[in-house]
């Protein structure tokens, strides 16, 4: 993403639950599941993490993630290592990550 446009924020760093979570919140009280236990924003981040990192759990020997260090000063994006608190985690704290 080249700009921090609100129209595609839900695909990289959600600010709220979005349409899917709103629908869940409206319909779940009428189902056997009841009210969601987690906030809509947390569920939106969980959905993005599953979307971008499902392959992470499937690697058998090696997982190669390729990206640019320039994302650390760029637009917050779950797919490029930003956590839901707005911290860029790929720069520190990951022992198996090697910056080349």
Secondary structure, 3 states (H helix, E strand, C coil): CCCCCHHHHHHCCCCCCHHHHHHHHHHHHHCCCCCCCCCHHHHHHHHHHHHHHHHHHCCCCCCCCCCCHHHHHCCCCHHHCECCCCCEHHHCCCCCCCCC
